[in-house]
Amino acid sequence: MNIGAAAERANLPSKTIRYYEDIGLIKPGRADNGYRDYSDEDVHRLQFLQRSRSLGFTIEECRTLLSLYDDESRASADVKEIAREKIKKVDAKIAELQSLRSTLNVLVKNCHGDQRPDCPILDDLAGHKVGAAEPQSA
């Protein structure tokens, strides 16, 4: 099948499929006219990649997962460890986002949100402490 049909079945843009080919994640055959010719197995690998990427796996993690998928003598413990590491990264990202949310909540709470020009949000972005006393002039 051509790249358009493969893209539709895999729910991926053609550009992404070409990229995956360029970096060696898939290797479609070529038709007599030189065009890419995607097999059902190629589409299955593309769907595997699409699902893996949607779960947040990096390209290199996807490469490893595909390698393990292709290896019938693989140990499922290897796959489980990759998934556990991804969970740790997701948990760290969640903690980071919660911290960002908390900081933004404090900034919004301290902002009057009126017609005055002073703004604790801008002050914080500029590196000034929220609620810090202004320097005394001599």
C-alpha positions in Angstrom: 0.0 0.0 0.0 1.1 3.6 -0.5 2.1 6.0 2.2 -1.2 7.7 2.3 -3.1 4.5 3.0 -0.5 3.4 5.6 -0.8 6.8 7.3 -4.5 6.6 7.4 -4.4 3.1 8.9 -1.7 4.0 11.4 -3.3 7.3 12.3 0.0 9.1 11.6 1.0 11.9 9.2 2.9 10.8 6.2 5.7 13.2 7.3 6.1 11.2 10.5 6.2 7.9 8.7 9.0 9.3 6.4 10.8 10.4 9.5 10.5 7.0 11.1 11.9 5.5 7.9 14.8 8.0 7.8 15.8 7.1 11.4 15.5 3.3 10.7 12.4 2.5 12.8 10.6 1.1 9.8 11.9 -0.2 6.5 9.1 -0.5 3.9 9.7 -2.2 0.7 9.8 -0.5 -2.7 7.5 -1.1 -5.6 8.8 -1.5 -9.1 8.3 2.2 -9.7 10.5 3.1 -6.6 7.6 4.2 -4.4 7.4 3.0 -0.8 5.2 -0.1 -0.5 3.9 -0.6 3.0 2.9 -4.1 4.1 0.4 -4.9 6.9 3.4 -5.6 9.1 4.8 -2.1 8.4 1.4 -0.7 9.4 1.4 -2.8 12.5 4.8 -1.4 13.5 3.6 2.1 12.7 0.6 1.6 15.0 3.0 0.2 17.7 5.0 3.4 17.4 2.0 5.7 17.4 0.7 4.0 20.6 4.2 4.1 22.2 4.7 7.8 21.4 1.2 8.6 22.7 2.2 7.0 26.0 5.2 9.3 26.1 8.0 7.0 25.1 10.9 8.7 23.4 12.2 7.7 20.0 15.1 5.8 21.6 12.7 4.1 24.0 10.5 3.1 21.0 13.5 1.8 19.2 14.3 -0.4 22.3 10.6 -1.5 22.6 10.5 -2.5 19.0 13.7 -4.4 19.3 12.2 -6.3 22.3 8.9 -6.8 20.4 10.8 -8.4 17.6 12.9 -10.6 19.9 10.9 -13.7 20.7 13.4 -14.7 23.3 13.0 -11.4 25.2 12.4 -11.3 28.9 9.2 -9.5 29.8 11.2 -8.1 32.8 13.1 -6.0 30.4 10.0 -4.5 29.0 8.5 -4.0 32.5 11.7 -2.1 33.6 11.3 0.3 30.7 7.7 0.9 31.6 8.7 1.4 35.3 11.3 4.0 34.3 8.7 5.8 32.2 6.4 5.9 35.2 9.1 7.4 37.3 9.6 10.1 34.7 5.9 10.7 34.5 5.7 11.0 38.3 8.5 13.5 38.3 6.8 15.6 35.6 3.5 15.5 37.5 5.4 16.8 40.6 7.0 19.5 38.6 3.7 20.6 37.1 2.0 20.6 40.5 4.8 22.8 41.8 4.3 25.1 38.8 0.6 25.2 39.5 1.1 26.0 43.2 3.5 28.9 42.3 1.1 30.3 39.8 -1.7 30.1 42.3 0.3 32.1 44.8 1.1 34.7 42.2 -2.5 35.0 41.0 -3.7 35.2 44.7 -1.2 38.0 45.3 -2.2 40.0 42.2 -4.8 42.6 42.8 -6.0 42.3 39.2 -7.2 45.9 39.1 -6.2 49.0 37.3 -3.1 49.6 39.3 0.3 49.1 37.5 2.0 47.1 40.3 1.8 43.4 39.5 3.3 40.7 41.7 3.2 38.3 38.7 5.4 40.5 36.6 7.6 41.2 39.7 8.2 37.5 40.2 8.9 36.9 36.5 11.5 39.8 36.8 13.1 38.0 39.8 11.6 40.2 42.6 10.1 38.4 45.6 6.4 38.7 45.9 5.6 41.0 48.8 9.2 42.0 49.3 9.8 45.4 50.7 10.9 48.0 48.3 14.4 49.4 48.9 14.4 52.6 51.0 15.6 55.7 49.2 18.2 57.9 51.0 
